[in-house]
Amino acid sequence: MRVAVVGGGIVGLANAYQLMKRFPSSRVLVLEKEDGPGRHQSGNNSGVLHSGLYYAPGSKKARLAVEGIRRMVEFCAAHEIPYEICGKVVIATREEEIPRLHALFQHGTANGLVGLRLLNPAEIRELEPNAGGLAGIHVPQEGIVDFPAVTRAMAHEIREHGGEIRFSSKVVRLESKKSWRIHTTGGVYEADFLINCAGLHCDRISTMAGNRDSTKIVPFRGEYYKIKEGRQFLVRNLIYPVPDPKFPFLGVHFTRLIHGGIEAGPNAVLAMAREGYKLTDFSLRDFVESITYRGFWRFLIRYPAMCWRELRQSFSKELFCRSLRRLVPDIRAEDLEPGGAGVRAQALSPNGELLQDFYFVRQQNALHVLNAPSPGATASLAIADEVIDLAQEAFVA
């Protein structure tokens, strides 16, 4: 069985890695348009190991995050990749957030998280002395990791076990009869089965393959600030807000990075390009696809206040800082310096809803991963097994 995996990010590499472990006779080829692994979502995130607190019980995200963090920690330990289970504090800063905080606690318990603890203000300050809040949850299983190092280790393992990775090989056309003929910028390849893990471009690969799914990737840029060195004492580990269910994004938070430093953010604004990491990055094709998609306009109509707030925070450090100050009251605008940015490959339905769960679509001789945002990196090894299980009959035929 010849299997081609499109996408050399962490989800694609995890699929290739797990496939070779479970079906050693398979001939696995990874096709990646960049010149190395994990150059987009996998390498442009804050490196948090998500334990499964936020996700609805019974959802794929809940199940695969809980399993995924265990598997990812085992992988990192086996390959000497830097990681740390440092714990996280989720804080309610307003009275109306306290019932939602208790609901999160119930979600986490139902999802199988161990050691969750409700906190009063004094207990919050024991863990995070500079945090404010009326109540909180301590999530001891949460952690931080070097995800780019994970992608490099996976790529090494794939090659060590006989798999093939072709970088600088952007897929430009797919032909399917009994097998796939895959035209790329680096050559033409044949495969019996296709696994689409193309992230920011997964909907385009799906369309090339003849799959008529109505969802579309709309890219959202998440912008971060870093806390200046002399003020990093304000945050020990991870400080998160209670999400508002009226809005589809989590909100700004604080993250200690595995190699040092504290990151604050992100906000969420429409990216003018699918790989638009800077405010000035622009792709006419990507922009036109977003603004002509009816789901995007329905999304704006559904969440106008949130969209306006996120846009204003993108242009105003003071407004951005005001959101951070809810969690850490002593943070000041002058404590912040520009950080990096990531682009979230978020699937949007035609009715304007962001898909909240992972979304996989089976096609004859193909499987498409069409929505795997956070906690996709944490859950990547578990996602891979889920994908392989969905397509297993093809691999044993």
DRENBAVO-445052 format. One record per residue (C-alpha): residue number from 1; residue in one letter; x, y, z. Coordinates in nm, 4 decimals, decimal comma. Layout:
// residues N
+-----+--------+----------+----------+----------+
! num ! residu !        u !        v !        w !
+-----+--------+----------+----------+----------+
! NUM !      A !        X !        Y !        Z !
...
+-----+--------+----------+----------+----------+
// end
This chain:
// residues 397
+-----+--------+----------+----------+----------+
! num ! residu !        u !        v !        w !
+-----+--------+----------+----------+----------+
!   1 !      M !   0,0000 !   0,0000 !   0,0000 !
!   2 !      R !   0,1433 !   0,3353 !  -0,1109 !
!   3 !      V !   0,0193 !   0,6203 !   0,1082 !
!   4 !      A !   0,0819 !   0,9890 !   0,0417 !
!   5 !      V !   0,0401 !   1,2369 !   0,3270 !
!   6 !      V !  -0,0027 !   1,5950 !   0,2102 !
!   7 !      G !   0,1348 !   1,8340 !   0,4708 !
!   8 !      G !   0,4561 !   1,8262 !   0,6725 !
!   9 !      G !   0,3229 !   1,9941 !   0,9832 !
!  10 !      I !   0,2833 !   1,8091 !   1,3112 !
!  11 !      V !  -0,0516 !   1,6478 !   1,2184 !
!  12 !      G !   0,0754 !   1,5238 !   0,8832 !
!  13 !      L !   0,4003 !   1,3936 !   1,0274 !
!  14 !      A !   0,2153 !   1,2247 !   1,3138 !
!  15 !      N !  -0,0068 !   1,0478 !   1,0596 !
!  16 !      A !   0,2938 !   0,9224 !   0,8657 !
!  17 !      Y !   0,4754 !   0,8188 !   1,1847 !
!  18 !      Q !   0,1785 !   0,6281 !   1,3282 !
!  19 !      L !   0,0960 !   0,4681 !   0,9945 !
!  20 !      M !   0,4480 !   0,3264 !   0,9671 !
!  21 !      K !   0,4290 !   0,1915 !   1,3226 !
!  22 !      R !   0,0915 !   0,0256 !   1,2726 !
!  23 !      F !   0,1377 !  -0,0928 !   0,9129 !
!  24 !      P !   0,5129 !  -0,1424 !   0,8617 !
!  25 !      S !   0,4675 !  -0,2774 !   0,5112 !
!  26 !      S !   0,3116 !   0,0498 !   0,3922 !
!  27 !      R !   0,5197 !   0,2751 !   0,1703 !
!  28 !      V !   0,4692 !   0,6220 !   0,3137 !
!  29 !      L !   0,5457 !   0,9490 !   0,1387 !
!  30 !      V !   0,5059 !   1,2939 !   0,2971 !
!  31 !      L !   0,4703 !   1,5898 !   0,0599 !
!  32 !      E !   0,5402 !   1,9359 !   0,2041 !
!  33 !      K !   0,5541 !   2,2598 !   0,0091 !
!  34 !      E !   0,8033 !   2,4286 !   0,2445 !
!  35 !      D !   1,1725 !   2,3421 !   0,2718 !
!  36 !      G !   1,1414 !   2,1886 !   0,6180 !
!  37 !      P !   0,8876 !   2,0496 !   0,8666 !
!  38 !      G !   0,6389 !   2,2438 !   1,0775 !
!  39 !      R !   0,6871 !   2,5854 !   0,9192 !
!  40 !      H !   0,3322 !   2,7138 !   0,9734 !
!  41 !      Q !   0,0861 !   2,6352 !   1,2552 !
!  42 !      S !   0,3173 !   2,3774 !   1,4144 !
!  43 !      G !   0,6050 !   2,6234 !   1,4385 !
!  44 !      N !   0,4112 !   2,9429 !   1,5086 !
!  45 !      N !   0,2227 !   2,8728 !   1,8284 !
!  46 !      S !   0,2942 !   2,9280 !   2,1964 !
!  47 !      G !   0,3843 !   2,5649 !   2,2635 !
!  48 !      V !   0,1121 !   2,4786 !   2,5140 !
!  49 !      L !   0,0295 !   2,1157 !   2,5918 !
!  50 !      H !  -0,3497 !   2,1295 !   2,6273 !
!  51 !      S !  -0,5015 !   1,8805 !   2,8700 !
!  52 !      G !  -0,8673 !   1,8923 !   2,7553 !
!  53 !      L !  -1,0354 !   2,1299 !   3,0007 !
!  54 !      Y !  -1,2227 !   2,3510 !   2,7565 !
!  55 !      Y !  -1,3782 !   2,0973 !   2,5235 !
!  56 !      A !  -1,7309 !   1,9607 !   2,5381 !
!  57 !      P !  -1,7462 !   1,6117 !   2,6936 !
!  58 !      G !  -1,7841 !   1,3496 !   2,4238 !
!  59 !      S !  -1,6341 !   1,5685 !   2,1512 !
!  60 !      K !  -1,3341 !   1,4587 !   1,9456 !
!  61 !      K !  -1,1343 !   1,7480 !   2,0881 !
!  62 !      A !  -1,1991 !   1,6358 !   2,4454 !
!  63 !      R !  -1,1236 !   1,2718 !   2,3807 !
!  64 !      L !  -0,8187 !   1,3248 !   2,1615 !
!  65 !      A !  -0,6677 !   1,6044 !   2,3733 !
!  66 !      V !  -0,6768 !   1,3898 !   2,6878 !
!  67 !      E !  -0,5232 !   1,0953 !   2,5039 !
!  68 !      G !  -0,2990 !   1,3191 !   2,2959 !
!  69 !      I !  -0,1207 !   1,4972 !   2,5801 !
!  70 !      R !  -0,0301 !   1,1614 !   2,7356 !
!  71 !      R !   0,1063 !   1,0369 !   2,4036 !
!  72 !      M !   0,2891 !   1,3619 !   2,3309 !
!  73 !      V !   0,4608 !   1,3611 !   2,6717 !
!  74 !      E !   0,5727 !   1,0015 !   2,6132 !
!  75 !      F !   0,7081 !   1,0943 !   2,2692 !
!  76 !      C !   0,8963 !   1,3951 !   2,4064 !
!  77 !      A !   1,0471 !   1,1930 !   2,6912 !
!  78 !      A !   1,1573 !   0,9183 !   2,4528 !
!  79 !      H !   1,3195 !   1,1659 !   2,2127 !
!  80 !      E !   1,4655 !   1,4062 !   2,4713 !
!  81 !      I !   1,2507 !   1,6977 !   2,3524 !
!  82 !      P !   1,2144 !   1,9862 !   2,6002 !
!  83 !      Y !   0,8782 !   1,9872 !   2,7769 !
!  84 !      E !   0,7424 !   2,0653 !   3,1219 !
!  85 !      I !   0,4140 !   1,9866 !   3,2952 !
!  86 !      C !   0,3917 !   2,3176 !   3,4796 !
!  87 !      G !   0,0168 !   2,3509 !   3,5350 !
!  88 !      K !  -0,2275 !   2,6262 !   3,4452 !
!  89 !      V !  -0,4579 !   2,8595 !   3,6346 !
!  90 !      V !  -0,7935 !   2,9568 !   3,4802 !
!  91 !      I !  -0,9343 !   3,2691 !   3,6425 !
!  92 !      A !  -1,2830 !   3,4181 !   3,6715 !
!  93 !      T !  -1,2477 !   3,7954 !   3,7047 !
!  94 !      R !  -1,6194 !   3,8841 !   3,7076 !
!  95 !      E !  -1,9159 !   3,7480 !   3,9007 !
!  96 !      E !  -2,0931 !   3,6375 !   3,5829 !
!  97 !      E !  -1,7931 !   3,4181 !   3,4949 !
!  98 !      I !  -1,8084 !   3,2069 !   3,8113 !
!  99 !      P !  -2,0914 !   2,9753 !   3,6927 !
! 100 !      R !  -1,8992 !   2,9241 !   3,3674 !
! 101 !      L !  -1,5857 !   2,8450 !   3,5691 !
! 102 !      H !  -1,7756 !   2,5755 !   3,7599 !
! 103 !      A !  -1,9066 !   2,4382 !   3,4298 !
! 104 !      L !  -1,5455 !   2,4178 !   3,3043 !
! 105 !      F !  -1,4544 !   2,2244 !   3,6178 !
! 106 !      Q !  -1,7352 !   1,9776 !   3,5435 !
! 107 !      H !  -1,6216 !   1,9499 !   3,1791 !
! 108 !      G !  -1,2662 !   1,8764 !   3,2840 !
! 109 !      T !  -1,3775 !   1,6162 !   3,5361 !
! 110 !      A !  -1,6026 !   1,4490 !   3,2774 !
! 111 !      N !  -1,3143 !   1,4488 !   3,0280 !
! 112 !      G !  -1,0939 !   1,2576 !   3,2712 !
! 113 !      L !  -0,8545 !   1,5279 !   3,3885 !
! 114 !      V !  -0,6823 !   1,4426 !   3,7145 !
! 115 !      G !  -0,6109 !   1,6755 !   4,0052 !
! 116 !      L !  -0,8387 !   1,9667 !   3,9111 !
! 117 !      R !  -0,8893 !   2,2034 !   4,2035 !
! 118 !      L !  -1,1206 !   2,4994 !   4,2524 !
! 119 !      L !  -0,9384 !   2,8041 !   4,3919 !
! 120 !      N !  -1,0368 !   3,1021 !   4,6018 !
! 121 !      P !  -0,8507 !   3,4354 !   4,5562 !
! 122 !      A !  -0,5861 !   3,3509 !   4,8167 !
! 123 !      E !  -0,5202 !   3,0115 !   4,6541 !
! 124 !      I !  -0,4899 !   3,1765 !   4,3121 !
! 125 !      R !  -0,2185 !   3,4051 !   4,4527 !
! 126 !      E !  -0,0317 !   3,1091 !   4,5998 !
! 127 !      L !   0,0125 !   2,9775 !   4,2464 !
! 128 !      E !   0,0293 !   3,3113 !   4,0620 !
! 129 !      P !   0,1115 !   3,5893 !   4,3126 !
! 130 !      N !   0,0409 !   3,8706 !   4,0651 !
! 131 !      A !  -0,2860 !   3,7385 !   3,9246 !
! 132 !      G !  -0,6221 !   3,8873 !   4,0132 !
! 133 !      G !  -0,9531 !   3,7078 !   4,0221 !
! 134 !      L !  -1,2575 !   3,6045 !   4,2183 !
! 135 !      A !  -1,2189 !   3,2286 !   4,1689 !
! 136 !      G !  -1,0102 !   2,9901 !   3,9662 !
! 137 !      I !  -0,9241 !   2,6367 !   3,8619 !
! 138 !      H !  -0,5819 !   2,4801 !   3,8926 !
! 139 !      V !  -0,5142 !   2,2438 !   3,5998 !
! 140 !      P !  -0,1995 !   2,0541 !   3,7030 !
! 141 !      Q !  -0,1736 !   1,8427 !   3,3847 !
! 142 !      E !  -0,1226 !   2,1388 !   3,1503 !
! 143 !      G !   0,2269 !   2,1996 !   3,0144 !
! 144 !      I !   0,4618 !   2,3593 !   2,7630 !
! 145 !      V !   0,6764 !   2,2041 !   2,4918 !
! 146 !      D !   0,9016 !   2,2714 !   2,1920 !
! 147 !      F !   0,6693 !   2,1741 !   1,9054 !
! 148 !      P !   0,9219 !   2,2545 !   1,6275 !
! 149 !      A !   1,1556 !   2,0020 !   1,7920 !
! 150 !      V !   0,8692 !   1,7505 !   1,7901 !
! 151 !      T !   0,8236 !   1,7926 !   1,4139 !
! 152 !      R !   1,1967 !   1,7474 !   1,3543 !
! 153 !      A !   1,1989 !   1,4300 !   1,5645 !
! 154 !      M !   0,8965 !   1,2900 !   1,3816 !
! 155 !      A !   1,0563 !   1,3636 !   1,0446 !
! 156 !      H !   1,3742 !   1,1864 !   1,1580 !
! 157 !      E !   1,1782 !   0,8812 !   1,2767 !
! 158 !      I !   0,9833 !   0,8593 !   0,9510 !
! 159 !      R !   1,3017 !   0,8545 !   0,7465 !
! 160 !      E !   1,4792 !   0,6172 !   0,9876 !
! 161 !      H !   1,1993 !   0,3643 !   0,9373 !
! 162 !      G !   1,1998 !   0,3818 !   0,5584 !
! 163 !      G !   0,9481 !   0,6557 !   0,4917 !
! 164 !      E !   1,0087 !   0,9323 !   0,2416 !
! 165 !      I !   0,9649 !   1,3067 !   0,2899 !
! 166 !      R !   0,9741 !   1,5432 !  -0,0045 !
! 167 !      F !   1,0108 !   1,9080 !   0,0918 !
! 168 !      S !   0,9639 !   2,1967 !  -0,1566 !
! 169 !      S !   0,6903 !   1,9857 !  -0,3155 !
! 170 !      K !   0,3678 !   2,1846 !  -0,3313 !
! 171 !      V !   0,0733 !   1,9829 !  -0,4585 !
! 172 !      V !  -0,0687 !   2,1562 !  -0,7665 !
! 173 !      R !  -0,2940 !   1,8880 !  -0,9170 !
! 174 !      L !  -0,4471 !   1,5548 !  -0,8222 !
! 175 !      E !  -0,5677 !   1,2861 !  -1,0626 !
! 176 !      S !  -0,7603 !   0,9844 !  -0,9409 !
! 177 !      K !  -0,8527 !   0,6649 !  -1,1172 !
! 178 !      K !  -0,7745 !   0,3466 !  -0,9285 !
! 179 !      S !  -0,4850 !   0,5268 !  -0,7630 !
! 180 !      W !  -0,3687 !   0,8851 !  -0,7165 !
! 181 !      R !  -0,1335 !   1,0679 !  -0,9480 !
! 182 !      I !  -0,0021 !   1,3649 !  -0,7514 !
! 183 !      H !   0,1538 !   1,6543 !  -0,9396 !
! 184 !      T !   0,3820 !   1,8748 !  -0,7280 !
! 185 !      T !   0,6377 !   2,1468 !  -0,7840 !
! 186 !      G !   0,9031 !   1,8862 !  -0,7003 !
! 187 !      G !   0,7837 !   1,6023 !  -0,9212 !
! 188 !      V !   0,4972 !   1,3605 !  -0,9893 !
! 189 !      Y !   0,4166 !   1,0800 !  -0,7463 !
! 190 !      E !   0,1812 !   0,7822 !  -0,7309 !
! 191 !      A !  -0,0171 !   0,6657 !  -0,4281 !
! 192 !      D !  -0,2976 !   0,4224 !  -0,3519 !
! 193 !      F !  -0,4324 !   0,6319 !  -0,0630 !
! 194 !      L !  -0,4177 !   1,0024 !   0,0177 !
! 195 !      I !  -0,4247 !   1,1608 !   0,3646 !
! 196 !      N !  -0,4799 !   1,5361 !   0,3486 !
! 197 !      C !  -0,3233 !   1,7190 !   0,6451 !
! 198 !      A !  -0,2504 !   2,0420 !   0,4598 !
! 199 !      G !  -0,3624 !   2,2722 !   0,7418 !
! 200 !      L !  -0,4052 !   2,6233 !   0,6052 !
! 201 !      H !  -0,4646 !   2,4781 !   0,2584 !
! 202 !      C !  -0,6537 !   2,1586 !   0,3449 !
! 203 !      D !  -0,9796 !   2,2764 !   0,1838 !
! 204 !      R !  -0,7966 !   2,3412 !  -0,1443 !
! 205 !      I !  -0,6377 !   1,9959 !  -0,1447 !
! 206 !      S !  -0,9803 !   1,8495 !  -0,0658 !
! 207 !      T !  -1,1315 !   2,0306 !  -0,3646 !
! 208 !      M !  -0,8454 !   1,9140 !  -0,5899 !
! 209 !      A !  -0,9265 !   1,5582 !  -0,4821 !
! 210 !      G !  -1,2890 !   1,5997 !  -0,5890 !
! 211 !      N !  -1,4380 !   1,6214 !  -0,2409 !
! 212 !      R !  -1,7318 !   1,8633 !  -0,2295 !
! 213 !      D !  -1,7313 !   1,9766 !   0,1285 !
! 214 !      S !  -1,8971 !   2,3110 !   0,1957 !
! 215 !      T !  -1,6642 !   2,4266 !   0,4743 !
! 216 !      K !  -1,3803 !   2,6658 !   0,3980 !
! 217 !      I !  -1,0629 !   2,7623 !   0,5768 !
! 218 !      V !  -1,0751 !   3,1264 !   0,6846 !
! 219 !      P !  -0,7378 !   3,2313 !   0,8297 !
! 220 !      F !  -0,7283 !   3,4201 !   1,1592 !
! 221 !      R !  -0,4020 !   3,5812 !   1,2654 !
! 222 !      G !  -0,3222 !   3,5653 !   1,6344 !
! 223 !      E !  -0,0864 !   3,8420 !   1,7452 !
! 224 !      Y !   0,1299 !   3,8166 !   2,0581 !
! 225 !      Y !   0,3279 !   4,0489 !   2,2776 !
! 226 !      K !   0,6237 !   3,9465 !   2,4918 !
! 227 !      I !   0,6712 !   4,0718 !   2,8449 !
! 228 !      K !   0,9985 !   4,2588 !   2,8832 !
! 229 !      E !   1,2663 !   4,0776 !   3,0779 !
! 230 !      G !   1,2480 !   4,2918 !   3,3904 !
! 231 !      R !   0,8733 !   4,2330 !   3,4289 !
! 232 !      Q !   0,8507 !   3,8612 !   3,3578 !
! 233 !      F !   0,8171 !   3,7917 !   3,7309 !
! 234 !      L !   0,4489 !   3,8877 !   3,6900 !
! 235 !      V !   0,3715 !   3,5422 !   3,5470 !
! 236 !      R !   0,5004 !   3,2075 !   3,6726 !
! 237 !      N !   0,3436 !   2,9622 !   3,4283 !
! 238 !      L !   0,0112 !   2,9732 !   3,2384 !
! 239 !      I !  -0,2750 !   3,2119 !   3,3220 !
! 240 !      Y !  -0,5953 !   3,1791 !   3,1206 !
! 241 !      P !  -0,9385 !   3,3454 !   3,1249 !
! 242 !      V !  -1,2789 !   3,1831 !   3,1463 !
! 243 !      P !  -1,4030 !   3,1714 !   2,7854 !
! 244 !      D !  -1,7254 !   3,3470 !   2,6965 !
! 245 !      P !  -1,9570 !   3,0991 !   2,5184 !
! 246 !      K !  -2,1070 !   3,3861 !   2,3157 !
! 247 !      F !  -1,7729 !   3,4182 !   2,1321 !
! 248 !      P !  -1,5800 !   3,1529 !   1,9402 !
! 249 !      F !  -1,2284 !   3,2446 !   2,0584 !
! 250 !      L !  -1,0712 !   3,1919 !   2,3983 !
! 251 !      G !  -0,9368 !   3,5397 !   2,4702 !
! 252 !      V !  -0,5897 !   3,6690 !   2,5570 !
! 253 !      H !  -0,3808 !   3,4825 !   2,8136 !
! 254 !      F !  -0,0257 !   3,4485 !   2,9464 !
! 255 !      T !   0,2101 !   3,1650 !   2,8530 !
! 256 !      R !   0,5566 !   3,0832 !   2,9790 !
! 257 !      L !   0,7663 !   2,9583 !   2,6875 !
! 258 !      I !   0,9724 !   2,6415 !   2,7066 !
! 259 !      H !   1,2962 !   2,8190 !   2,6127 !
! 260 !      G !   1,2336 !   3,1217 !   2,8331 !
! 261 !      G !   1,0206 !   3,4345 !   2,8258 !
! 262 !      I !   0,6524 !   3,5107 !   2,8713 !
! 263 !      E !   0,4082 !   3,5553 !   2,5844 !
! 264 !      A !   0,0798 !   3,7475 !   2,6093 !
! 265 !      G !  -0,2044 !   3,7038 !   2,3615 !
! 266 !      P !  -0,3316 !   3,6237 !   2,1125 !
! 267 !      N !  -0,6085 !   3,8337 !   1,9703 !
! 268 !      A !  -0,7848 !   3,7043 !   1,6581 !
! 269 !      V !  -0,8217 !   3,9067 !   1,3392 !
! 270 !      L !  -0,8850 !   3,8078 !   0,9793 !
! 271 !      A !  -0,5512 !   3,7459 !   0,8079 !
! 272 !      M !  -0,5178 !   3,9016 !   0,4640 !
! 273 !      A !  -0,3263 !   3,5903 !   0,3564 !
! 274 !      R !  -0,3382 !   3,2285 !   0,4675 !
! 275 !      E !   0,0271 !   3,2626 !   0,5587 !
! 276 !      G !  -0,0110 !   3,6256 !   0,6684 !
! 277 !      Y !   0,2045 !   3,6445 !   0,9798 !
! 278 !      K !   0,2585 !   4,0186 !   0,9448 !
! 279 !      L !  -0,0108 !   4,2862 !   0,9318 !
! 280 !      T !   0,1166 !   4,3884 !   0,5878 !
! 281 !      D !   0,1104 !   4,0390 !   0,4349 !
! 282 !      F !  -0,1490 !   4,0214 !   0,1601 !
! 283 !      S !  -0,2622 !   3,7585 !  -0,0914 !
! 284 !      L !  -0,5270 !   3,8664 !  -0,3390 !
! 285 !      R !  -0,6419 !   3,5066 !  -0,3900 !
! 286 !      D !  -0,6717 !   3,4355 !  -0,0171 !
! 287 !      F !  -0,8414 !   3,7661 !   0,0606 !
! 288 !      V !  -1,0972 !   3,7341 !  -0,2199 !
! 289 !      E !  -1,1763 !   3,3735 !  -0,1212 !
! 290 !      S !  -1,2446 !   3,4836 !   0,2373 !
! 291 !      I !  -1,4593 !   3,7877 !   0,1669 !
! 292 !      T !  -1,6630 !   3,6209 !  -0,1083 !
! 293 !      Y !  -1,7503 !   3,3215 !   0,1092 !
! 294 !      R !  -2,1035 !   3,3649 !   0,2443 !
! 295 !      G !  -2,0056 !   3,1963 !   0,5689 !
! 296 !      F !  -1,7584 !   3,4771 !   0,6422 !
! 297 !      W !  -2,0256 !   3,7484 !   0,6169 !
! 298 !      R !  -2,2634 !   3,5465 !   0,8309 !
! 299 !      F !  -1,9835 !   3,5125 !   1,0845 !
! 300 !      L !  -1,9396 !   3,8925 !   1,0940 !
! 301 !      I !  -2,3138 !   3,9400 !   1,1388 !
! 302 !      R !  -2,3186 !   3,6786 !   1,4151 !
! 303 !      Y !  -2,0238 !   3,8260 !   1,6113 !
! 304 !      P !  -1,9957 !   4,1987 !   1,5271 !
! 305 !      A !  -1,8901 !   4,3165 !   1,8738 !
! 306 !      M !  -1,6167 !   4,0558 !   1,9055 !
! 307 !      C !  -1,4807 !   4,1267 !   1,5565 !
! 308 !      W !  -1,4678 !   4,5010 !   1,6245 !
! 309 !      R !  -1,2991 !   4,4508 !   1,9616 !
! 310 !      E !  -1,0342 !   4,2188 !   1,8204 !
! 311 !      L !  -0,9614 !   4,4576 !   1,5339 !
! 312 !      R !  -0,9232 !   4,7555 !   1,7693 !
! 313 !      Q !  -0,6887 !   4,5554 !   1,9932 !
! 314 !      S !  -0,4769 !   4,4766 !   1,6893 !
! 315 !      F !  -0,4037 !   4,8472 !   1,6426 !
! 316 !      S !  -0,3911 !   4,9567 !   2,0078 !
! 317 !      K !  -0,1393 !   4,8228 !   2,2593 !
! 318 !      E !  -0,3285 !   4,9968 !   2,5390 !
! 319 !      L !  -0,6545 !   4,8173 !   2,4559 !
! 320 !      F !  -0,4681 !   4,4890 !   2,4269 !
! 321 !      C !  -0,3075 !   4,5561 !   2,7655 !
! 322 !      R !  -0,6469 !   4,6378 !   2,9181 !
! 323 !      S !  -0,7631 !   4,2836 !   2,8366 !
! 324 !      L !  -0,4473 !   4,1384 !   2,9908 !
! 325 !      R !  -0,4925 !   4,3525 !   3,3018 !
! 326 !      R !  -0,8093 !   4,1619 !   3,3911 !
! 327 !      L !  -0,5855 !   3,8619 !   3,4655 !
! 328 !      V !  -0,2719 !   4,0387 !   3,5921 !
! 329 !      P !  -0,3685 !   4,3837 !   3,7238 !
! 330 !      D !  -0,0111 !   4,5172 !   3,7430 !
! 331 !      I !   0,0701 !   4,4634 !   3,3764 !
! 332 !      R !   0,1391 !   4,7914 !   3,1935 !
! 333 !      A !   0,1543 !   4,8785 !   2,8255 !
! 334 !      E !   0,5227 !   4,9688 !   2,8609 !
! 335 !      D !   0,5873 !   4,6118 !   2,9862 !
! 336 !      L !   0,4981 !   4,4752 !   2,6427 !
! 337 !      E !   0,7109 !   4,4465 !   2,3321 !
! 338 !      P !   0,6095 !   4,3006 !   1,9952 !
! 339 !      G !   0,6099 !   3,9225 !   1,9800 !
! 340 !      G !   0,5362 !   3,6760 !   1,7064 !
! 341 !      A !   0,2153 !   3,5834 !   1,5311 !
! 342 !      G !   0,0465 !   3,2667 !   1,4181 !
! 343 !      V !  -0,2291 !   3,1977 !   1,1680 !
! 344 !      R !  -0,5064 !   2,9622 !   1,2724 !
! 345 !      A !  -0,6476 !   2,7381 !   1,0000 !
! 346 !      Q !  -1,0098 !   2,7619 !   1,1097 !
! 347 !      A !  -1,2862 !   2,5866 !   0,9192 !
! 348 !      L !  -1,5974 !   2,7983 !   0,8766 !
! 349 !      S !  -1,9351 !   2,6602 !   0,7734 !
! 350 !      P !  -2,1636 !   2,8331 !   0,5192 !
! 351 !      N !  -2,3970 !   2,9423 !   0,8014 !
! 352 !      G !  -2,1181 !   3,1429 !   0,9667 !
! 353 !      E !  -2,0296 !   2,9028 !   1,2476 !
! 354 !      L !  -1,6694 !   2,8206 !   1,3285 !
! 355 !      L !  -1,6348 !   2,4437 !   1,3504 !
! 356 !      Q !  -1,5585 !   2,3823 !   1,7172 !
! 357 !      D !  -1,4587 !   2,0171 !   1,6883 !
! 358 !      F !  -1,2006 !   1,8331 !   1,4818 !
! 359 !      Y !  -1,3477 !   1,7472 !   1,1441 !
! 360 !      F !  -1,2412 !   1,4513 !   0,9262 !
! 361 !      V !  -1,4004 !   1,3589 !   0,5924 !
! 362 !      R !  -1,3625 !   1,0148 !   0,4308 !
! 363 !      Q !  -1,3526 !   0,9889 !   0,0538 !
! 364 !      Q !  -1,2820 !   0,6887 !  -0,1644 !
! 365 !      N !  -0,9076 !   0,6272 !  -0,1368 !
! 366 !      A !  -0,8615 !   0,9453 !   0,0683 !
! 367 !      L !  -0,9195 !   1,1017 !   0,4061 !
! 368 !      H !  -0,9209 !   1,4768 !   0,4663 !
! 369 !      V !  -0,8392 !   1,6472 !   0,7980 !
! 370 !      L !  -1,0421 !   1,9648 !   0,7430 !
! 371 !      N !  -1,0358 !   2,1171 !   1,0901 !
! 372 !      A !  -0,7592 !   2,0562 !   1,3432 !
! 373 !      P !  -0,6813 !   2,3849 !   1,5188 !
! 374 !      S !  -0,5776 !   2,3987 !   1,8835 !
! 375 !      P !  -0,5365 !   2,1503 !   2,0506 !
! 376 !      G !  -0,4329 !   1,9890 !   1,7214 !
! 377 !      A !  -0,0602 !   1,9942 !   1,7971 !
! 378 !      T !  -0,1035 !   1,8410 !   2,1430 !
! 379 !      A !  -0,3465 !   1,5811 !   2,0077 !
! 380 !      S !  -0,1576 !   1,5075 !   1,6846 !
! 381 !      L !  -0,0585 !   1,1488 !   1,7676 !
! 382 !      A !  -0,4115 !   1,0681 !   1,8842 !
! 383 !      I !  -0,5553 !   1,2410 !   1,5751 !
! 384 !      A !  -0,3320 !   1,0204 !   1,3614 !
! 385 !      D !  -0,4700 !   0,7021 !   1,5154 !
! 386 !      E !  -0,8250 !   0,8319 !   1,4717 !
! 387 !      V !  -0,7598 !   0,9023 !   1,1033 !
! 388 !      I !  -0,5951 !   0,5646 !   1,0495 !
! 389 !      D !  -0,8855 !   0,3894 !   1,2212 !
! 390 !      L !  -1,1316 !   0,5667 !   0,9897 !
! 391 !      A !  -0,9370 !   0,4496 !   0,6856 !
! 392 !      Q !  -0,8095 !   0,1197 !   0,8206 !
! 393 !      E !  -0,9844 !  -0,1052 !   0,5712 !
! 394 !      A !  -0,7796 !   0,0555 !   0,2921 !
! 395 !      F !  -0,4501 !  -0,0255 !   0,4648 !
! 396 !      V !  -0,5320 !  -0,3911 !   0,5301 !
! 397 !      A !  -0,6875 !  -0,4582 !   0,1894 !
+-----+--------+----------+----------+----------+
// end
